[in-house]
Amino acid sequence: MGDLGRSSSNQNGTIEGLSRVMKIAIISPDYPSESYSSFSFVHARAKLYKKKQNKVKVFILHDYDLTYNFEGITVHKTSSISFLVKIREFEPDVIAVHYPTFKNIPFIRKLDYAKVAWIHGHEILWTLDLMSSKNSLDWIKKRLVLFPRELYQICLMRTFLQEIEHCVFVSNWLLHAAKRHSFSSIDNAVVIPNPVDTQLFSYQVPQNIRNGISVRSMERMVYGLDVAIKAFAKFDKGSLAIYGKGRFFNKFKKLARKLESNTTIHFDHINHDRLPELYHQYGFFVAPSRRETQGLAMCEAMACGLPVVASKVGGIPEFVQDGVDGYLVPKNDPNALQEAIARLLSDREKYYEMSRNARSRIESICDAKFITEQELDIMKKVQSGSF
């Protein structure tokens, strides 16, 4: 357990359990649409499962009923009244639970199907230290309101993970952090990174090497976009483009203007299938997160050949090798981030070596070609009672 990208194979080198097509019900708190990009890591899996000829539907506990199709995946947003009914009508072989929460766990427990849970981070980690606050009073209010909710969520997760047949964590760091935060051993766990479709995210030799990119939600400060903006203040060696949506968009725009940062901020939702084309227009990826369990957008950019400059936090060092396919810097340090970017751009020969290494790194540890098979193999074994 805990080896990134290691697959489970039989003597013929094939992954067990892939000969049988499954009906997979994915349960998630949310899902992307034409105008919304959150939970793209769940959508990436759904597409890969479907590509393997499995039947996939997504179910979301919601305030009202709405069914839509997004890039070939049927999504049911359903009220509590019809949530269980819709899933039972689908008659899945297995339920893949992503990001279980105190809202949907009570309903999931009522479903008598094989289940595998994917843990992505915040659902089992204390986040009080990372909340954005306008002032001291706001800081106190948020903690008074959210502390009981987070305590309930983590206690609920602790018992839920003991009940579930198997659970998957996307990085070793996340698994160890979850054990600390939940005071639980979590013995039924395996580490499998989020998959990267290396056919979709194809390699191209970067042309605009001085143009950096970051594709992140602007809804939360945890991704450190303010640090990136500060790093590019009056920086003439390269530029940064940020793509995303969220409530801090105007705040980031004002900060960029105030600091004369060489940063362009796009309030834009980029569909998953359009991301490779976007990445091919840039030369490096910036990920100054304050906490990160893996960084799927970062890994997808690496698959396209973009070296990374990122914070040395969370699971990032499991994917980015400092000085090999990118540079790692302390979090909340715009000066260190700027220096690393300048170092990346100062040696063209080293840059192109890092570009090739970035692609190779992703192919070796989270290529969808074997990660998807690992996940499907786990679901089949859980469904058949082999675990």
HELIX and SHEET records of a PDB file:
HELIX    1   1 SER A   40  LYS A   51  1                                  12    
HELIX    2   2 SER A   80  PHE A   90  1                                  11    
HELIX    3   3 ILE A  105  ILE A  108  1                                   4    
HELIX    4   4 LEU A  128  LEU A  130  5                                   3    
HELIX    5   5 SER A  136  GLU A  163  1                                  28    
HELIX    6   6 ASN A  172  SER A  182  1                                  11    
HELIX    7   7 MET A  221  TYR A  223  5                                   3    
HELIX    8   8 LEU A  225  ALA A  231  1                                   7    
HELIX    9   9 PHE A  249  LEU A  259  1                                  11    
HELIX   10  10 HIS A  272  ARG A  274  5                                   3    
HELIX   11  11 LEU A  275  TYR A  279  1                                   5    
HELIX   12  12 LEU A  296  ALA A  303  1                                   8    
HELIX   13  13 ILE A  316  GLU A  318  5                                   3    
HELIX   14  14 PRO A  334  SER A  346  1                                  13    
HELIX   15  15 ARG A  348  ILE A  365  1                                  18    
HELIX   16  16 ALA A  368  SER A  384  1                                  17    
SHEET    1   A 8 LEU A  66  PHE A  70  0                                        
SHEET    2   A 8 ILE A  73  THR A  78 -1                                        
SHEET    3   A 8 LYS A  55  LEU A  61  1                                        
SHEET    4   A 8 LYS A  23  ILE A  27  1                                        
SHEET    5   A 8 VAL A  94  HIS A  98  1                                        
SHEET    6   A 8 ALA A 114  ILE A 119  1                                        
SHEET    7   A 8 HIS A 166  PHE A 169  1                                        
SHEET    8   A 8 ALA A 189  VAL A 191  1                                        
SHEET    1   B 6 THR A 263  PHE A 267  0                                        
SHEET    2   B 6 SER A 239  GLY A 244  1                                        
SHEET    3   B 6 ASN A 211  VAL A 215  1                                        
SHEET    4   B 6 PHE A 284  ALA A 287  1                                        
SHEET    5   B 6 VAL A 308  SER A 311  1                                        
SHEET    6   B 6 GLY A 326  VAL A 329  1                                        
END                                                                             
